Amino acid sequence: MSENEEYKPLPEYLSIGPSDIHGAGIFTTEDIPKGIDIGISHIYDPNFQHDWIRTPLGGFINHSETPNCELIDDEDSDYKRIRTTCKIVQNKELTLKYSLYPICNYLKKK
C-alpha cells in the first residue's frame, strides 16, 4: 500500500451481513468483475499472535471449497490482499479457500 493510498476497512461495494456459511460474511452491494483487488485482508506484525492481524475483510470472509476470491500473496509486502476470481453478482457472499488450524500456515512470512 502506498503512502497516499487511504485504508478503508471495506470498499463501498461490500458489506457485512448474516451468512448461511458461518455467522457473518462479506457480501456485494453491486456486481464486481473478475480480477478486482478488493483490499487488504492481513497485515504482518511479528509482535502479534501468529504474526498476522486480520482486517475486517480478512476476519469476515468465509471459507468455501469453491471460492470466488483468492489470496494475493506478495512476498515483498507486509500485506495480504484478496482478489475476485470470477464475476460476483450483487448480494452474493465473497468466499476464500483457506485453513484456520494450524493457524494459516500459508500466511507465514518468508
N, C-alpha and C positions, 0 to 999 in steps of 0.2 A: 504494500500500500504506500503510495507516495505521500509526501508531507502535505500536499494540497488536497488530497482525497479525504472527504469527510466520512467518518464512520457512521453508519446507520445500522441499528440492531436488525432491522428487516427492511428490505426495499418496499416502496409504496404498494407494489402489486402483490404482496404477500401478507397473510395474517395468520394468527394462531387461533385454532378452534378445536372443538371436540373431534377426536379421531376414532374411527372404527378399528384401527390397528392397535393403538395403545394410548390411553389417556388423551393428551392433546397432541396436535400435529401442526405442520405448516401447510397452508392452503393458498391457492392462487385466487386473486380477486379479478384477474383478467387472463387471457391466453398468453402463454410465454413460449417463444420459439425455441427450437433445439439449439444447443450451443451457447446459451446465455450464462454468464458468470453471475450467480445470484448473490454472492457475498462471502464474507469470512465466517467459517464455522468453528475454527480453533486458533488459539494464539499460544505460541510456545513460551513457556516460562519455567525454567528449571527449578524455581523455588516453589512451584505449585505442585500439589499432589498429582502424580503421574505425568508431570511436565507439561500438561496442556490445559488451558482454560477454554471451556466451551462457551461460545456466544449464544444468544437466543436461537439463531439459526441452527447451530450445532446441537443445542440442547433439546430442541423440539422436533427436529426431523426424525421420522420413524424409519425403522428397518423394513426392507422388503427383499424377497428373493428375486423379484422382477422390478428393480428400481427404475425411476425416471430421472435420476440425478446421479452424478459421480463426484468423488472427492478429487480435487485438483491438488496434487502433491508436488509442489515446487521445492526441491531440496535446498535451494538457496534462499528460502524465505522462512520467516518465523510464523507464517500464517498458512492455514489450510483453507481452501475455498471450495465452494460447491458449484457445479455447472450442470445444466439440464442436458440430458442425453436424447431427448425427443421433445416434440411439441407437447406442452401440458395445457390442457384446456381449463377455462375458468372454473373455479370451485373444486378442483381436484387436489388431492393431497400430494405433496412432494415426498419422495422416498429415496432412501440411500441404502445400499447393501453394506452393512458393517457388522462388527463383532464387538461386544462390550467386555467379555471376560475371556482370557486375561485382558486387562484394560487396553483396548485399542492398540495392539502391537503395530498395526500398520501406520500409526501416527508417530512412532518413535523417531526422534530427530537423529539423522545420520551424521 
